Amino acid sequence: MEVNMELYIFLVSIYMFLLQIIILTCCFKHIMKWAHLIGFEIASIIIFFELMIFYDNLPGYGSAPGLTHFAEVITLLGACILFSAMLVITIFLRIVVFLVKKKKEGKNYFITILIVLSLILIVTSFNLLFYDIQNDLNVGKTTAVIVGYQNNEYGYERPILSYEVAGITYENVTNRMTPELRNNLMGDPVEIFYNKTDPSQFASYSDAEKIYIPCSIISIILLIISRALRKNDLRRKQKER
């Protein structure tokens, strides 16, 4: 009897996820330690990630060899994302429990946490801004024409694009299917991005501003909140005196 591996992996991942939730409730009841839960979650991520790499590297067969173990890889990837989300939630809850405990002891770390988070977001924003500027300098934009189609390693048909840069004509197959490429036919013009240092290679335009602008706004909001909490603490201490 042939084992349906993707179903087996799915059931095992659900079992491990439910087990993580049970351990989480035990942590709140002080039956188990938070470190045990975090260790179990990290181990789950590593195991399922290694299994995903294993299946992804297995040789394929049939008309679409790249999709032979597609179901197993996608199932394992989904499990890794689920376990990673659980790990983030666990760490967040552990921090909240710690802060609440310290607040009851008269030590308020909320303001410090907010300031640290704000500084992290500011540094991230500047790094993304620098990357975006660097990407704009290295990426060129031009109009290409669809001159044919070619199957990629997974058996999917991809367009062959012809474009000209500095008087030299290039032809290349793109695996990045934008809505424009999906809707256009042979002979239709499409806008593409190319690498200025090597025009024969395609490049992807950076959308980093979609990240660093919200990061900057959130960091400012966190600073305002931390300042307001700081003033509130000072007023409370003055009244207690």
Sequence and secondary structure as in RCSB ss.txt:
>XXXX:A:sequence
MEVNMELYIFLVSIYMFLLQIIILTCCFKHIMKWAHLIGFEIASIIIFFELMIFYDNLPGYGSAPGLTHFAEVIT
LLGACILFSAMLVITIFLRIVVFLVKKKKEGKNYFITILIVLSLILIVTSFNLLFYDIQNDLNVGKTTAVIVGYQ
NNEYGYERPILSYEVAGITYENVTNRMTPELRNNLMGDPVEIFYNKTDPSQFASYSDAEKIYIPCSIISIILLII
SRALRKNDLRRKQKER
>XXXX:A:secstr
    HHHHHHHHHHHHHHHHHHHHHHHHTTSS HHHHHHHHHHHHHHHHHHHHHHHTS   SS GGGTTHHHHHH
HHHHHHHHHHHHHHHHHHHHHHHHHHHHHTT   HHHHHHHHHHHHHHHHHHHHHHHHHHHHHEEEEEEEEEEEE
E TTS EEEEEEEEETTEEEEEE     HHHHH  TT EEEEEEESS TTSB     THHHHHHHHHHHHHHHHH
HHHHHHHHHHHHHHH 
